[in-house]
Amino acid sequence: MSTPVPPRSPGGIYTGGCLVLVLAVFLVICALLWGAISTYQGIYQMTSPLPRDLSVVPPATPELSQRLLQAKQILESAEGGEIRLRPEDLNYLCFGEGRNPDLV
């Protein structure tokens, strides 16, 4: 005699697989929404609704003029060398004496 076949569940044999698939799709959608929301919050925190006020570039001091002259000499020399400039030096070099007024 043959062994009897167990009765099938009312939902069918694929009910467990469908539940796992639905759960996986739900988790992927939640992850995408969380990523979108956190990206929006990060962008919102990094921007400002008001323009930033940039101060006027100070005029060149004798020390700054001397440092820039030394840097120019180092750049023009054949052996080269190291140049160390402070942020104030770079600001004057880029924006001083009316240079690049559209960037200021």
C-alpha positions as CSV (number, residue, x, y, z in Angstrom):
1,M,0.0,0.0,0.0
2,S,1.1,3.6,-0.6
3,T,1.6,6.1,2.1
4,P,-1.2,8.7,2.5
5,V,-0.5,12.2,1.2
6,P,-0.7,14.8,4.0
7,P,-3.4,17.4,3.5
8,R,-2.4,20.8,2.1
9,S,-2.7,23.9,4.0
10,P,-5.5,26.3,2.9
11,G,-3.0,28.9,1.8
12,G,-1.1,26.6,-0.5
13,I,2.6,25.5,-0.4
14,Y,3.9,29.0,-1.4
15,T,2.4,31.0,1.5
16,G,5.7,31.1,3.5
17,G,7.7,32.2,0.4
18,C,5.3,35.0,-0.4
19,L,5.4,36.3,3.1
20,V,9.2,36.4,3.0
21,L,9.2,38.2,-0.4
22,V,6.7,40.8,0.9
23,L,8.7,41.3,4.0
24,A,11.9,41.8,1.9
25,V,10.2,44.3,-0.4
26,F,8.9,46.2,2.6
27,L,12.4,46.4,4.1
28,V,13.9,47.6,0.9
29,I,11.2,50.3,0.6
30,C,11.8,51.4,4.2
31,A,15.6,51.5,3.6
32,L,15.1,53.7,0.5
33,L,12.7,56.1,2.4
34,W,15.1,56.3,5.3
35,G,18.0,57.1,3.0
36,A,16.0,59.8,1.2
37,I,14.9,61.4,4.4
38,S,18.4,61.4,6.0
39,T,19.9,62.8,2.8
40,Y,17.4,65.6,2.7
41,Q,18.1,66.4,6.3
42,G,21.8,66.5,5.7
43,I,21.5,68.8,2.7
44,Y,19.1,71.1,4.6
45,Q,21.6,71.4,7.5
46,M,24.5,72.2,5.1
47,T,22.7,75.1,3.4
48,S,21.7,78.5,4.6
49,P,18.8,80.6,3.5
50,L,20.9,83.8,3.8
51,P,24.0,84.8,1.9
52,R,27.2,84.8,3.8
53,D,28.8,88.2,4.5
54,L,32.4,88.2,3.4
55,S,34.5,91.0,4.9
56,V,36.5,93.4,2.9
57,V,40.0,92.2,2.0
58,P,42.5,94.1,4.2
59,P,45.2,96.1,2.4
60,A,48.7,94.7,2.1
61,T,51.0,95.2,5.0
62,P,54.8,95.5,4.5
63,E,55.2,92.0,6.0
64,L,52.7,90.6,3.5
65,S,54.3,92.3,0.6
66,Q,57.7,90.9,1.7
67,R,56.3,87.4,2.0
68,L,54.6,87.5,-1.4
69,L,57.8,88.9,-3.0
70,Q,59.8,86.0,-1.4
71,A,57.2,83.5,-2.7
72,K,57.5,85.0,-6.2
73,Q,61.3,84.7,-6.1
74,I,61.1,81.1,-5.0
75,L,58.6,80.2,-7.8
76,E,60.8,81.9,-10.4
77,S,64.0,80.3,-9.2
78,A,65.4,77.2,-11.0
79,E,65.8,75.1,-7.8
80,G,62.4,75.8,-6.5
81,G,61.5,75.5,-2.8
82,E,58.7,75.5,-0.2
83,I,56.2,78.3,0.1
84,R,54.2,78.8,3.3
85,L,51.3,81.2,3.1
86,R,48.7,82.0,5.7
87,P,45.0,82.3,4.8
88,E,45.3,86.1,4.9
89,D,48.1,86.0,2.4
90,L,46.1,83.9,0.0
91,N,43.0,86.1,0.4
92,Y,45.1,89.2,-0.5
93,L,46.8,87.3,-3.4
94,C,43.4,86.3,-4.9
95,F,41.3,89.3,-4.0
96,G,43.5,92.2,-3.0
97,E,43.8,95.4,-5.1
98,G,40.5,94.8,-6.8
99,R,41.4,91.4,-8.3
100,N,38.4,89.1,-8.9
101,P,35.7,91.4,-7.6
102,D,33.0,89.0,-8.9
103,L,34.2,86.3,-6.5
104,V,34.3,88.5,-3.5
